[in-house]
């Protein structure tokens, strides 16, 4: 395939070199004279282990350095935008280079008759895409945009020092697009790479890139905060973190990394409080650990605010204990939710087959008596008894499959899915999910996803 790569910075050079290694011919567009001169001498303008082994592609003409956008676009069928998006004073991304390059590409492709795919590998938010990128392309390309000229987000996940390996052997390849033609073209581009190929919305691709980097940063900060406590515990933080990472079932695994409701139970809140109390007592600042309980409480408050904003009368809550398979109600976020809703005067019916009031003992019984003393009056023995007649169903635990919901609920009822396990489109229901503004209609993937995506979703959904 003939590909134009815009920007001979770190991402652009690695992208060009690796695509050439996959057999594609690359037009590498760079406007900085010093970089362009190096490329024309057969040298890459960035340092990266293993990159020099790809310099023969420059010398053989498989990678063609150029400063002419029109030349690059006229000879290619895909453009990959790899220019910088540096931080501005307010923390937002500066898209000046992206806007300039996109305008030049659009003007050039407008003079070509064939189909064309424009993909952005630069990191930017979904808000910037919808407010700046899409309007710019629509304005410049008119009625051709979305037809024979299509757009996608194609984020990169490259580590400096390991970029060649990361490109050629990635954990996944992600394309965010609303255009099937873009998905097909980029699937063809990356076909030699053996990795799951995901087709998602542009916003999902954008948030995934930020989520990955935020998670990496969080892991570094977490390890360093644990290390800051080693003297207070007379511990070896290196040993702590080394052993922690050996647990591949919970600590370094997908466990707990699924969006859903707040955490609770008898362990996590209690131990987190105790740990941060030690830090406070010894005068050690641990802002990351200090923020976790506050973040958890915010999720619960958002769910309460969401219910209030929905203007409902009767509510059915599915789930009360903090997770499936246990009757432990201690610090369950669903108990707090139920307590607040009852306190606000909402008629509430609860269905949770894991919870039997007559079986509650000790601290578990004391906790529920303190927070929901009339639990027996709220609980229902059957899902039908709890859900029938409710105009809002709050799904707090995945106890009812979609088919059962359709059997026992009236059409049009709203389902606030705190588990995020219901399919987004579940006629005849309105599936709602929590977000930063309270709640939003659940939105599914815009395109027919590829088989690897279906398989990953199937594996992800296993218990």
N, C-alpha and C positions, 0 to 999 in steps of 0.2 A: 504494500500500500504506500502511496505517496503522502507524506505528512509534513505539515508546517509546524515547527515548534517556535514559539515566540518568547525570547528571553534566554540569554546565555549565562544566566546565573546558576546557582547550585542546582535547583530543580530542573531547569531547562536543559542544562548540559547532561545531567544524569539521564533524563528522559530521552534526549536525542541519542545518546550513546547506546542505551539499552534497547531502544526501538530499532536502531540500526543492527544491533546484534541479533534481533529477532527476524531480520530480513527485510525490514521496511527501508525505503529511501526517505531521507530527512532533509528538509530545507530549514536551517537553523537561522532564525531572524534575530539580528542584534544591531542596535544603533550606536552603541558606544564604540568609538573608533579603536581604542586600545584592545578591547575584547575581540573585535572583528579581525584586527590584524593578527592576533595570536591564533585565532581559529584558521585563518588562511595560511598560516605557517604550519598547520597540522598539530597545534597544541591547544589543549583545553584551558580556559582561563580560571578554573577552580581546581583545588586540590582535593582528591578523594581516593582512598585506597582502591586499586584496581582500575581506575579510570584511564590511566595511561595505556592500558592494554587495548583500549578501544580507539586510540588515536589513528590507527590505520584506516578507520572508516572516514576520517577527515581527508586523509591523503589519497584514498581511492575514489573519492567523490560520492560515496554513499551518504555522507553528511555534507551538505552544501551550505557553507556560510554565506549569508547575504544580508544586506540592509534594506532590500527592496521588498516591501510588503506585497505589492502587486505581482511581482515575479513569483514569490512563494505561494500565494493563494492560487494563481493561475495554473500552477503545476501540481497542485495537491487536491485532496478530497476531504482532508480533516485538518483543522487547526487546533493546536493545544496551546493555550495561553498560560505561560509559566512566569509571568513577571511578578515583581514584589508587591506586597500589600503591607508596608510598614505601619507601625503604630503612630497615631497622632497624639497631640497633647492630652486629649480627653480619653485616650485609650482605644478609640475606634480605629478601624483600618483605613488607611489612605488608599483610595482606589484610582488615583490620578493615572497611574500607568495602565491599569486595566481598561479604564474608559478610553484612553488614547488608542491602545492597541485594538480594542473592539471596534472603535469607529473606523480605523484604517482597514481592518479586515472586512467590515461590512461594506465599505466603499469599494474595496477591491472585488469582493465576491459578487457585488451587485452587477458588475460588468461581465460576469461569467454565466453561462447558461446551464451548467450542470448542477446536480445536487451537492450540498456542502454541509459539513458538520463542524460546528464551533464548540469546543469544550474548554472549560476553565479548570486548570489545576491549581491556580492561586487560591489561597484561603480567604474566604469571605463569608459573611452571614447571609442567611436567607432574606433578611430585610433589605440588604444591599442589592441582592439579585432582583427582588421584585420592584424595588424603587429606582434602581439605576440601570442594571444590566438589561433586563427585559424591555423596558421602555426605549432604551437606546437602540436595541436591535430592531424593534418594531418600527421605530421612526425611520431608521436608515434603510431597512429592507422591505418595508411596506407589506404587501400581501404575500410576499415570498416566505416570510418568517413563519415557521411552523409547518411549512409545506415541503418545498425542496431544500430550504435552508433551515437547519434544526440546531438546537442548543442543548448542552448538557453540562453538569458539574462532574468533574472527574478528579476528586481529591487525591493527593499523594500522601503516602505514609512512609517517608524515607528518613532514616536516621543517619546523620552525618557520621562517617566512619564505617557505615554498613550499607550505604545506599544502593550499591550495585546488587548485592544479595537481596536487599529488601524489594527492589524493583522486579527482579527476575524470579524470586521465590517468595511472593507475598502471602499473608494469611487469607487475603481476599482482594478482589478488584471491585470497586464501587463506581457505578454510573448513576448520577441523579438527573433524571430527565422526564419530561412529559411527552416526549416525541419517540415513537417506536423506531423511526428510522435512525435516530441517534443511538439508541440502545443496540440496534443491529450492527451499525457501523463500528462502534467501539468494541462490541463483542468480537468482531472480526479482527480489529486491531490487536487485541490482547489474547487472541485465540491460542498462540503458542505457549502462553503462561498457564501452568496447571494450578488453578486456585478457584475457589468458589466465586462466581460472578453475580453480583447483586445489582438489580435494577430497582431504584427507589426514586422518590421525589427529589427535586433539587434541594429542598430544605432539609430532608433527611440526610443527604450526602454532606451538606454543609455542617449540620449539627454533629454528625459522626466524626468529622475531622476535628472539630473543637473538643468533642467529648474525649477522644483518644488522647489529645495533648493535655487536657485538663486532668485526666486520670493519671497520666504519667507524672505530672507535676504534683498531684495529690500524694502519690506513692512516695515520692522523694521527701515531701514535707512530713508525711506520716512517719517514715523511718527516722528522720532527723528529730522529730518530737519524742519518739520512743527513746532515742539515744540520749536526749536531754534529761531523761528521768533515770538513767542508769545509776548515777551516784545516790539518788534518793532511795533506790531499791537495793543498793549494793550489788548491782547486776552487770552483766556483760551484754550490752545491746547488740553487738555483732552476733553473739551466740543466739540471742533472742530472735533476731530477724532471720538468721540462717535456719533455725529450727522451725520458725513460723512458716517459712516458704516450703518446707517439706510436706505440709498438709495440702495435698492437691484436690481434696474433696471440698474443702471450704475456703481456705485462705487464698490459694492461687488457683481459682477455678471460676466458672460462671455463677457459682452459688452467691446469692445476695446481690447479684448484678442485674436483676430484672426490675424494671420500673413497676411500682405497685404502691401499696399503702405504707404507712409508717411502721417502724419496728416496735416491738414490745416484748412482754414476757418477763420472767423472773431473773434473767441474767444480763442481757445487753444494757438496759438502762441503769441497773444497779451498779454494775462493774464500771461502766463509763463514768458515773458520778464519783465512785470511789477513786478512780485513777486521776480524774481532774482535780479532786480534792487534795490528793497527795501533791500534785503539781502546785496548786494554790498555796498549800501549807508551807511548802519549801521554797516558795517564791519563784517558781519556774513557769515562764509563759509558754502555754501550749494552745495558741489560738485555733489551730485546726481541730484538736480534740474538744476544746471548749465549745466549738460551734456545732458539733454534731447533734447534741440533744436539742438545741434551739432550732436547728433545721428540721428535726423530726417533729417537734411541736408545731412548726409552721405548716407541715403537711396536714396535720389533724385540723388545724384552724381553717385551712383552705377548704377542707371537705365540709366543715360546718357552714362557712360562708357560702359555699356553692349551693347547699341545700336551702339556705335562707333566700338566696337570690332566685330560686326556682319557683317560689310561690306555690307550694304544695300543701295538701291537707293531711293525707294519711300516708305513712311511710312504712315500708317493710325493709328490715335489715337482715341480710343473709350473712350470718357469721357473727360471733361474739368473742370467742377465745382468740388468742393472738395468732394461731395457725391451725391448719387442718390436722386432725388426729389427736388433738389434746384438748382437755377441758381447763387448761391453765388460763385464768382470767387476769392474773396479776399484771398490771400495767399494759393490758391489751389496749391498743389504740381504738379498737372498736367499742370497748367499754366506755372509754372517754367520749367517743362520738355519741353513743347512745345516751350517756348521762347528760351531755350538753343539749341534745335534741329534746329529751324529756323535760329538761329544765326550761326550755323555750316553749313548752306547751304543745309539742307535736304529738299526735297519737302515733304510737310506735308499736309495731309487732316484730318480734325477732324469731328467726328460725336458725337453729344451730344444733344438729343432732349430736355434736360432740359434748354438749353441755347438758348435764342433768342436775338440777338444783339439789336433789336429795343425796347426790354423791359428792358434793363439795365439802371439803374438810379444811381445817387448819387455816393457814394464811390465805389460801385461795378463797375460803368462805368469808373470812374477815374482810378481805379486799372488796368482794362484790357486795357485801352488806353495807360497806361504807360508801360505795359509789352507785349501786343500783339495788336498793333495799327491796324494791318491789319486782325483782326479776321474774318471779313466778307468774306475775300478772302479764308480763310482756312476752314471755316465751310461748311459742306455738309448737305443737307436736308434729305438725305436717307442713310441708312447704305450701300446699294449696291454701291452708287456713291462714298462713302468714301473708301470702302474696295477693290473694284474691281481694280485689277492691282497692288496692293501694294505687295511688297515682305517681308514686316514686318508689323504685326498688333500689336499694343500696347494696351492691354486691361486694361484701367485705372479704369473703372467703370463696374460693372456687368450689362451692358445694353443689351447684346446679348447672348441668350442661345446657347449652342453648336450646336444645330440643325440649327439655323439661320446662324451661322458661316459657316457651311458646305454647306449651300445653296448659299451663296454669295461669297465665297472665292475659289480660285483655290487650287488644291491639292498641298501639299508639302510646303505651305506657313508657315513661322515661326510666332508663336504667343507668344509674351512676356507678360505673364499673371501676371500683377501687383496685381490683385485682389486675386490670388491664389484660385479661385473658379472653374476653369475649371478642368475637370477630367484629370489626368496626361497622360492617353493614349487616344488621340482623333484623330484617323486616319481619313483623310489623313494629319493631321497637325502635326507639331513639337511644342509641348508646352514647353516653356522655363520659368524658374522662376529666380528671383534675388537670389543671395547668396553672401557670403563674397568675392568671387572671380570674381563677375560680374554677370554671369548667369550660369545656368545648366539645362540640360534636366530634366523635371519633372519626378519623379520616384514614382510609386504606391506601394501599399502593395504587398509583395512577395507571400502571401498565400491567399487562400480563407478564408476570415474572418468569425468569428462566428456571429450568428444572433444578439447578443447583440451589437456587433460593428456596424453592419449595422443600427440597430435602433438608436444608438447614433449619427451616421453620418446623419441619416435622420432628427433627431431633431435639430442637429447643423446647418443644411442647411436651416432651416426655417427662414423667415425674422425676 
